[in-house]
């Protein structure tokens, strides 16, 4: 049996599960492959899944891009 993608209900449960939130603010779930899952209150946007190594790289890339743009604009 191949790995199945979790359904929306499971993804929502992961985002709302307090056990997946380190210190209540850092989302850390090794099973969840999403880079940017929704926050506990999804209307507030997204957060970073610190258990996914690609999310940390994505944040470093975004911060680097902001720094480069800021230096170009000056």
C-alpha positions in Angstrom: 0.0 0.0 0.0 1.5 3.4 -1.0 1.6 6.3 1.3 -1.7 8.2 1.1 -2.1 11.9 1.5 -4.0 12.8 4.7 -7.5 14.2 4.2 -8.5 17.7 5.1 -10.0 16.6 8.4 -6.8 15.0 9.5 -4.8 18.0 8.5 -7.1 20.3 10.5 -6.8 18.0 13.5 -3.0 18.2 13.4 -3.1 22.0 13.3 -5.4 22.2 16.3 -3.8 19.5 18.4 -2.0 21.1 21.3 0.6 18.3 21.3 1.9 19.6 18.0 2.6 23.1 19.3 5.9 23.5 21.2 5.5 26.2 23.9 2.1 26.9 22.3 3.5 29.0 19.4 5.9 26.7 17.4 4.2 24.1 15.2 6.3 20.9 15.2 4.8 17.8 13.6 7.0 15.3 11.8 4.1 13.4 10.2 2.8 16.6 8.6 4.7 17.2 5.4 3.3 20.7 4.8 5.8 23.5 4.9 3.3 26.2 5.9 0.3 24.8 7.8 -2.5 27.0 9.0 -2.3 28.4 12.5 -4.6 27.1 15.2 -7.1 29.8 14.2 -6.9 29.4 10.5 -8.2 32.9 9.8 -5.0 34.3 11.2 -2.9 32.8 8.4 -0.1 30.3 8.3 2.8 29.2 10.5 6.0 27.2 9.9 6.2 23.5 10.5 9.6 23.4 12.2 9.8 19.6 11.9 10.0 19.9 8.1 13.6 20.9 7.1 12.3 22.5 3.9 10.3 25.0 5.9 13.4 26.3 7.7 15.1 26.7 4.3 12.0 28.5 3.0 12.1 31.0 5.9 15.9 31.6 5.4 15.2 32.2 1.7 12.3 34.6 2.4 14.4 36.5 4.9 17.4 36.6 2.5 15.1 37.9 -0.3 13.8 40.7 1.9 17.3 41.7 2.8 18.4 41.7 -0.9 15.4 43.7 -1.9 15.9 46.2 0.9 19.6 46.7 -0.1 18.6 47.2 -3.8 15.9 49.8 -2.9 18.4 51.9 -0.8 
